[in-house]
Amino acid sequence: MLSFGPLVWGCANPDAVVVTQTDVNQPTPVPAPDAEAPERRRRIHRAWFVAAVTFVTIIGAAAFRSLPGLLIDPLHEEFHWSRGTIGLAVSINLALYGLTAPFAAALMDRFGIRKVVAVALAVIAVGAGATVWMQSAWQLLLCWGLLVGLGSGSMALAFAATVTNRWFTTRRGLVTGILTAASASGQLIFLPLLSWIVETHDWRPAAVTVALAALAVVPFVWLLLRDHPADVGLKPYGAEEFVAKPPPATGAARRAVTVLFKAARTGPFWLLAGTFAICGASTNGLIQTHFVPAAHDHGMPITAAASLLAVIGVFDVVGTIASGWFTDRFDARRLLAVYYALRGVSLLFLPLLLDSAVHPPMVFFIVFYGLDWVATVPPTLALCREQYGDDSAIVFGWVLASHQVGAALVAVIGGVVRDAFGSYDVMWIASGALCAAAALMALVIRRVRDEAAVRPPSALT
């Protein structure tokens, strides 16, 4: 008669079970405490190392996202370009950051994460480095707008979504929050440094610093990042079964466009895209691009204003990770409504807080806004995953595109408003009203209650 003997942990496949033949009359031996078993139980899953490399990569990439707001005044003074023109370059950068994301997600399915991210970092380095020789506004549009925009878009949040979807089946909300917070952490690291370089030396050394930061991350990506758990013979974190690596998906551009057209036939896509467009308008387009020059208009030193943005980055880390934890436990729609409503209220008070010095009410605004900065990402990604299943990374890429289009519009509109009225007050109030609208939109997104109903857009008719 056969019975199951002790598990053999030393075999090639750690999940295998060895069946041995024993005498039914003999008592089943109780294995002695194995010193290796606790060690094996405590072993950290490879997915967390991949997430750590992704975190470091996004931190390094955040350097070039920290610089545009610091360049508006120096470029205006040196080249006499209008703030609207400089804002146009920033808007192209922001728009391409979003519009490239869904194609980058599809390219990662075709060529792998490592190759796409490494090439993107190289393009960023070329674009940022080439700005030191520019003499005309079109060169700013080409280098900082086109090249850096394309490179940064390939490493947008769709990159984090792809890593999360492939390597994790549980803790996805938490991991999404951590990876989203990486961008804020990079902002925290680079903003004070870049603002000091711009004010003490010039904007050109700051641009070179950005280029070098992008190149420095390439070896980490190439040597440590892996495309899929199957590449190292592992199951995704939290999965009960081994998941085979899918074959490379051909027709990356066609797939990205096809997913867009299918998702566009559904109401939740437009609601998610609309709310996220307002998110981008009120963060990257407004605060990240125009807060420093707006504070400088009131007499605040550039380094002080940049340091306040860095403080936003500190609390953004806390807020985004907490939002990921909340997303695993609460209704994502209601979380979004709360986030947008609170953000809108805070923006309405900002015109009253700007001054030449940093006062406690401004510090409170910075902390409050930091906690809410990209807390919207984990619930938005969770809703994409809930609505669109396996295509959720590409759908989220298109939703992110709307985020950046909203940011791009406000980046250029903010510059035009500043040139026309001499202040940004109109922008703060209008953005607060938009956030109130986003809160209402989030509440009307329908829920997918039956898991069987969760399907990719290709299954929707």
Salt bridges, closest charged atoms under 4 A:
ASP15 OD1 - ARG40 NH2 3.73
ASP15 OD2 - LYS235 NZ 3.96
ASP73 OD1 - ARG83 NH2 3.34
GLU78 OE2 - ARG204 NH2 2.74
ASP109 OD1 - ARG166 NH2 2.82
ASP109 OD2 - ARG255 NH1 2.47
ASP202 OD2 - ARG204 NH1 3.16
ASP231 OD1 - LYS245 NZ 3.19
ASP297 OD2 - ARG418 NE 2.68
ASP331 OD2 - ARG333 NH2 2.86
ASP331 OD2 - ARG334 NE 3.91
ASP355 OD2 - HIS359 NE2 3.03
ASP372 OD2 - ARG343 NE 2.90
ASP391 OD1 - ARG255 NH2 3.06
